[in-house]
Amino acid sequence: MEKTVAEATYDLSIPSFSSDGSVSVKGIQNIIEMSSAQAGGCSVAASDVIDFGPLREAQTAAGIR
């Protein structure tokens, strides 16, 4: 990847990151649905693939939560 493309991609992605490392269930579901549509349409619920336990532990250890 060219450096300018990598830099632009990085700059565009920064606003999507949260300050505490969390992500919304809706955001994950949107990604699943986009991927599913490209892969033939299998249905997967975000709750089937999410485990916020390790994140919550890390947030507590870091004093974020």
N, C-alpha and C positions, 0 to 999 in steps of 0.2 A: 504494500500500500504506500502510495506517495505520502510524504510528510505533510503536505498541505491538506490532503484528504483526511489523514489521521487527526490532525489538529482541529479541523472543522467538525469532524464527528465527535471528538471529545468535547468541544465547546457546545455542541448541540445537546449532548447527553447530560451535562452537568446539572441543568435544572430539574432533571427527573430523579435525582438522588435526594433522599431525605437526610436531615441532620442527625437522625438517631438510628439510621440503618433500616428503618421499617419500610414496608411497601403495603399498599392497600390490597385487600382481597379482590376488589373490583379490577384493579390493574393487572393482577395475576390472571384473573378470569378472562380479561380481554386478550392477553397474550396467548392463553390456552386456545381460545376460540379462533384467533387468527392462524395459529399453527395447525389447529385441527382442520380448518377449512382447506389449508394447503396440502394436508396429508390424507385427505379423503373423507373427512367428516366424522371421526369418532368423537363421542361425547365424554368429556372428563370435567368433573366439578373441581373448582379450586380447592375445596375442602378435602378432596382426595389426595392432594399433593402438598398441602401446606402444613408445616409444623413450626409455629412461632416460639416453641419452648426454648431452643438454643439462643434465639435472638433476645428473648426476654431475660435469660440468664446473663448474656453478655451485656445488655443494657444495665442490668442491676449491678454487675461487677464494675462497670465503667461509671456508675453513678448517674446515668442518664435517666433512669426510671426509678 
